[in-house]
Amino acid sequence: MSENSNNNVFQGLLEKLRNEEWPMVYLFKFIMPNEPEIISRVSALFSGENEMVMHPSANGNYTSVTVRETMTSPEEVITIYEKSSEIKGVITL
């Protein structure tokens, strides 16, 4: 996905998130290659105070990661999505 299309996706999400009350617990979902370096980089996007659940795919090539963490603003959510989009192989859901 190009940077411009990422910005369009994030802009739409930002507008939707601005209708919520903040702070709130936000649910992030990712799918990524089952590689320790990639999983570590995604994990590093979050504070230590979250609920993170990882499930490997049936064949073990991919891992789904679900994170619940208290976010203080819509911009904080978008920042995490922008940073995760820079990690090769990570798909946000």
C-alpha positions in Angstrom: 0.0 0.0 0.0 1.4 3.4 -0.8 2.0 6.1 1.8 -0.8 8.2 0.3 -3.3 5.4 0.5 -2.2 4.7 4.1 -2.8 8.3 4.9 -6.3 8.1 3.4 -7.1 5.0 5.4 -5.7 6.5 8.6 -7.6 9.8 8.0 -10.9 8.0 7.8 -10.2 6.0 10.9 -9.1 9.2 12.7 -12.4 10.9 11.9 -14.3 7.9 13.3 -12.2 7.7 16.4 -12.8 11.3 17.2 -16.5 10.4 17.8 -15.4 8.2 20.8 -14.8 9.2 24.4 -11.1 9.2 25.4 -9.2 7.7 27.1 -10.5 4.2 26.1 -9.3 0.6 25.8 -8.6 0.1 22.1 -8.4 -3.2 20.4 -5.6 -3.6 17.8 -5.3 -6.7 15.5 -2.4 -7.6 13.4 -1.2 -10.6 11.2 2.5 -11.0 10.6 5.1 -13.5 9.6 6.0 -15.8 12.5 9.4 -14.2 12.9 10.7 -13.2 16.3 12.2 -9.9 15.1 8.9 -8.8 13.5 6.8 -9.9 16.5 9.3 -8.0 18.8 9.0 -4.8 16.8 5.2 -4.9 16.9 5.3 -5.6 20.6 7.6 -2.6 21.2 4.9 -0.3 19.8 2.9 -0.8 23.1 3.5 -0.1 26.7 4.0 -3.0 29.2 0.5 -2.4 30.5 -1.6 -4.1 27.9 -3.3 -7.4 27.2 -1.5 -9.1 24.3 -2.6 -12.4 22.8 -0.7 -14.3 20.1 -1.9 -17.2 18.0 0.2 -19.0 15.4 -1.5 -20.0 12.2 -2.1 -23.7 11.5 1.0 -24.1 9.5 3.1 -21.9 11.8 4.1 -19.4 9.1 2.1 -16.5 10.5 1.0 -15.2 13.9 -2.1 -13.2 14.7 -1.6 -10.6 17.5 -4.4 -8.9 19.4 -3.6 -6.1 21.8 -5.9 -4.3 24.2 -4.4 -1.1 25.6 -5.7 2.1 27.0 -5.2 4.9 24.6 -5.5 8.6 25.5 -6.5 9.9 22.1 -7.3 9.0 18.5 -3.9 10.4 17.4 -2.2 7.9 19.7 -4.0 5.0 17.9 -3.1 6.4 14.5 0.5 6.7 15.5 0.7 3.0 16.4 -1.0 2.1 13.1 1.5 4.3 11.2 4.5 2.8 12.9 3.2 -0.8 12.4 2.7 -0.1 8.7 6.4 0.6 8.4 7.2 -3.0 9.5 7.6 -5.3 6.5 5.0 -8.1 6.5 2.6 -6.7 9.1 -1.0 -6.5 8.2 -3.4 -4.4 10.3 -7.0 -5.5 10.6 
